[in-house]
Amino acid sequence: MDIMKKILSHLEATSYRDLEDVVAPATGIPYGTLARIKCGETDNPRIKTVQPLFNYFKRKTVRQS
């Protein structure tokens, strides 16, 4: 599975409230950007957006293991 598919999978499993209250502050990515990616409005985000999301969800996954 490619990186963007993994990120989208995590975003789909995350509520919009958690995107705003948890993910946005932890990654530095504005909530609006996260919401647009989650709903499919932004289908090709920049690497400066993808990298922090990848790092965030990677850390989250490691903690759950």
C-alpha positions in Angstrom: 0.0 0.0 0.0 1.4 3.4 -0.9 1.9 6.1 1.7 -1.0 8.3 0.6 -3.4 5.3 0.8 -2.2 4.7 4.4 -2.7 8.3 5.3 -6.2 8.4 3.8 -7.1 5.3 5.7 -6.0 6.9 8.9 -7.8 10.1 8.1 -11.0 8.2 7.2 -10.9 6.5 10.6 -10.4 9.9 12.4 -13.3 12.1 13.3 -13.4 15.7 12.1 -13.4 16.8 15.8 -10.1 14.8 16.4 -8.7 16.2 13.2 -9.3 19.7 14.6 -8.4 19.1 18.2 -5.6 16.5 18.0 -4.2 16.0 14.5 -4.0 19.6 13.4 -2.1 20.8 16.5 0.2 17.8 16.5 1.2 18.1 12.8 1.0 21.9 12.3 -1.4 21.3 9.3 -4.5 23.5 9.3 -7.8 21.8 10.0 -9.2 23.0 6.7 -6.5 21.3 4.8 -7.0 18.1 6.7 -10.7 18.2 6.2 -10.3 18.8 2.4 -7.9 15.8 2.2 -10.3 13.6 4.2 -13.4 14.4 2.1 -11.4 14.0 -1.2 -11.5 17.7 -2.2 -7.7 17.7 -2.2 -6.5 14.5 -3.9 -2.8 15.4 -4.4 -1.5 17.2 -1.3 2.0 18.5 -1.2 4.9 16.6 0.4 5.1 19.3 3.1 1.6 18.1 4.1 2.0 14.4 3.6 5.3 14.1 5.5 4.0 15.4 8.9 0.8 13.2 8.5 2.9 10.2 7.7 5.1 10.8 10.8 2.1 11.4 13.0 0.2 8.3 12.1 3.4 6.2 12.1 4.0 7.3 15.8 0.4 6.7 16.6 0.5 3.2 15.1 3.7 2.3 16.9 2.2 3.3 20.3 -0.9 1.1 19.7 1.2 -2.0 19.0 
